[in-house]
Amino acid sequence: MHATTFANNKRSLHGASDASQSETTPTFIVGSVRSGTTLLRLMLDHHPEIAFHFEFEFAVDCIGPEGHLPSINDYHKYLRQDRVFLLSGGQIDPDLDYTDLVQSFLDQRRERAGKQVVGATVHHGFEKLPYVWPEARYIHLSRDGRDVARSCIAMGWAGNMYCAADRWVEAEKEWRRMAERLPANRKLEVRYEDLIERPEETLTAICRFMGVEFSPLIYQYAEHSTYDLPDPKLLGQWRRKISERELQLAEARMGDMLVERGYPLSGLPLITVGRSEERRLRWEDWRARSRFRRNRYGASLFATDFLARRLGIRPLAEWCKRRTDAIDNRHLR
């Protein structure tokens, strides 16, 4: 299968116009983890006409370079062990090929909700989505990378601001490459800060992009989830909750891209991270992530999982994954 050829156009939130694609053409929210994608997904999922699937990386993780698709048997095996797919409740139709199968997961979500429009969230690998959905629309949600990095540390995914910046930087680079190939009517740039400070204006533009009218029922997400209504006071927490040194490390890693995305730097002196310092930071990061996993899973399961994967003992590694997945599921917000 080959990728669709994309026009080289650009689009912004305030330049959006009515979407004209078919109702069954999906819209994907793409962007870094911890950038507000869950909040936006919950909002849209409470629209009376929109059904939105949560993390949908399992639809593209197995697609190889140049759009090479996995064998259907290998993909079935992957799905049966993927934590997020198992949480989704998706049903695997053995008679479908790869592209029809992943489309069926969106159809199942839409049909269960009894709605007309469908979408999903993808945090990485979204460059591969056009191999399956050549006419899909994309909402790129960006957030100040310093807040993203701080949140990644709180999740136990990183041990310092320098390494925590990686997820944001890589997602933004991926979007930059992808956006250059998308025509203007199939992409929409949204800032998380606008969603929080001007929710109705921002959501109206998003709904128009998806081909529906804004509905105040969107705000009912706060009654059915642990997420509160938008509060501008929670923006820019990096200004209050990280040290100057950590802030300098973050800006050393992501400074140019922050400016490119319209986020002014802090004004602190810029620093350069040399090779020896980066090695130290990567080691610190690994130790912090390992400590987090040990505390969450317990020393015995942590050690068994590490050894099973290191030694290639597949049955034991799969048993450990089922145990760690169950623990992770209990921590979902």
N, C-alpha and C positions, 0 to 999 in steps of 0.2 A: 504494500500500500504506500502511496506517496502523499506528501503533504500538499495542502492547498497553496497556490501562489497568492500572496497577499499584496495588496496595494500599499504604498508607502505614504500613509496619511497619519494625522494626529488629531486628537479630540480631547476636549476638557469638559468638566461637569457642566459649566454654564453654556456650552455650545451644543448640548445634547438635543436631539430631535426625536420625534416618535419612531419607535422601532416598527419595522414592517414585516419581520420574518414570521414564519408560522409559529403558532402557539407551542408546537412540540419542539421547536428549536431551543435547546437549553441556553441558559445564561450562567456563566461561571464567575463566582467571586474568586479572584486570585490575589495573592500577596503573601507577605511573611506571616508566620505564626505570631500570635500575640499582637496583631495589628488591628484588632477589632472585628475580625471576620465573623467570629461567633455571634457577637452582638448584632451585626448587620444581617446575618443569616436568620437569627431568631425574629428580627423585625419583619423581614420579608416573608418568612414562613407563616406569620400571623396575618398576612394580607389575605383577604377572602378568595383571591384568584391565583395565588402563588404557593407552590409547594417547594421547599428548599431542603435538599439533602445536606447532611453535615459532611465532614471530611471525606472527600471522594478520591483520594490519591490511589486507592486500590484499583481504580479504572485505568491508570496510566503507569503505575510502577513497573509493570512487566513489559512495557513497550520498549524495544531496544532502539539503537541508533537508526536514523533514517526511517523510522516508523515500522521497524521489523516487529511483527506481532508474535507473541509466544504461542506454542501449541496449546490447543484448547484443554488438553488433559493437564498440562503443567499449570495452566491458569486456574483450573478447578482446584488443584492441590493447594495452590497459593491462597485462594479465597478461603478454603476451609481452615486455614491457620491464621488468617489475618484478623487481628483483634477488632479493627474498626468495621470490617465487612460483617463479622459475626454479630456485632452490636446493631448493625443496620437492619437485620432481619430480612435481608435480600434472599430471594429464592433463585437457585441456579437451575436454569432450564438446560438439560443436557443436549437438546436438539439444536441449540443456537450456536452460531460461530461467535468469535470474539467481539466483533463490533456490535452485532445484534444483542449479545448478552449484556455488555456494559450499558447499552441503551435501555435494555429491559429493566435495569436497576433504577434508572430515572423514571421510567414508565410506572414501575411498581410504586415508587414514592408518590408520584402524582396521582395515581389511581387510588391509593390508600387514603390520600387526603381529599379526594374528590374535587380536585382543582384542575385548571386548564394550563397554567404556565409552570414550568419546572426549572430548577437550577440546582447548583451544587457548589461547594467550596473546595478549592484545591490550593495547597500551600507550596508545593514543589512539583516539578515535572509538568507544570501546566503548558509548557511549550509543546508537549506531545498531544494535547487535546485535539488540535486540528486534524490529526491523523484519523480520528474517529468522528469528530463533529466539525466538518469543514466550514459550516455556516454559523457556528456558535457565536454568541455575544460574550463580552468579557467586561466585568467591573473590576478595575484594579483599585484596591483599597490600600492606601499608604498611610503610615503613621510615623511620627518622629522616631527615628531609629534608636535614639537614646532611651526612650520609654519602652520600646520593644526589647532592647537588650536588658534593661533592668528587670522586666517581667520574665524574661527567659531565665535569669538567675534565680528569681523567686520560684520558678517551676522546677528547679533542679537540673536544668538543661545545660547550664554553663557555670563556670566558677569565677569568672571576672568579666568586666565590661568589654575588654578587648576581644575575647573569644565569643562572648554573647552576641557581638555585632555580626558574626558570620552569617547567621540565618537571615537577618535583614538584608545584608549586602548581597548575598547570593540570590535572594528572591527578587530584589530590585534589578539586579543585572539580568536575570532571566526575563523579567517583564520588559526591560529596555529592548532586548533582542526581539522579543515577540511583538511588541507594539509597533516596531518599525515595519512589520509585514502585514499588519491588520488594517483594513480599510476603516475610515473614520466612523462609519455608521455601526461598527461592531465592537467598539471599545469606549469605555467611559472611565475617566480618572476621578476618583473620589478620595478626599482626605478625611481620615478619621476625625480630625479636629473639627472639620466642618459638620460632620455627622453629629457630633456632640454639642457644638455651639449653635448650629442652625439645623436641627433635625428635620423639621417639616420641609423646609426648602430643599435640603439635600435629598430626602426620601422622595419628594415629588419628582425631582429630576431622574432619580433612579427608576421609579415606577414608569415614568414616561419612556425611558430608554427600553424598559422591558415590555412596553406596549399595553400598560394598564394605568388606571387612574389611582392617585394616592388615596389611601383609606386610613382613617384614624384608628381602625382596628389593629393596625400595626403595633400600636403601643401596648396592646394587651399582653405582649410577651413578658412584661414585668410582673404580670399576675400568675404566669405559668412557668417561670424559671427563677433562677437565683440572681438574674441580672436586673439591676435597677434601671430606672429611667435615666436618660442622659444627664450628666452632671458636669458642667464645665470646670468645676473646682478640681476634678480629678485629672485634668490635662497637665502635661508638663511636670510630672512628678520627679523627673530626673533632676530638676532644679533644686529639689528639697531633700532627696533621699539617697543621693550618692555623693561620694567625696570628690574633691577637685581632682585628685589623682585618677580616680576611676573615670571621671568625665574626660580628662585628657586622653586616657587610653582609648576610650570609645571614639573620640573625635580623630585620633590618629588612625583608627581603622576605617571609619566611615565618613570622615569630614567632607571629602569632595562630593560624595553622593548625597549627603545631607543638604549641602548647598544646592546641588542640582535639583533636589526635590523641594526646594523652597524653605528649608529649615535653617535659620541663621545659627552660626556657631556661638558658643558660650562667651567668647571673648578671652578665654584663658589662653596663656601662651601655648602654641602648638608644639608638640613633641614628636620625635621620631623614635620608633621602636626598632632597635637593632636586632640582629639575628639571635644573639645570646639572650636578650630580654624576651624575645618572642618565644624561644624555646622554654624559658622559665615560665612564661604565662601559659603556654600550652600544657606544661606539666602540672601547673597549679590547677588548671581547668580540669584535667583528667582526674586528679585527686579529688576535687570537689564533686564531680559527677559520680565518681565511684563511691564516695562517702554517702551521697544522697541515696544511691541505689541500695547500698548496704543497710542504711537506716530504714528505708521503705520496705525492702523485701526480707530483711533479716540476714544475719551473717551466713547462716547455713545455705539458704537458697541462693544468695548472692554468689557464694563461692562455688556451689555446684553448677550454677549457670555459667559462670566464667570458665570453669574447667571443661564443661561439656562442649562449649563452643570452641575453646582453644584446641581441644583434643579431637574435635570432629565426631563426638559421640552423638549421632543424630537423634536417636530415640530419647536419650536423656535430655538433650537440648530442647526437644519439642515438649517434653514434660515440664521442664522449667519454664518454657515460654507460656504454657497454659496457666501455670501458677502465677507468674509475674503479670500476665494479662489480667487475670482475675483481680489481683491487687490494684493494678492501675485503674480498672473499671470502678472500683470502690472509691477512688479519689476524683472521679469526674465531677465537674461542677455542673 
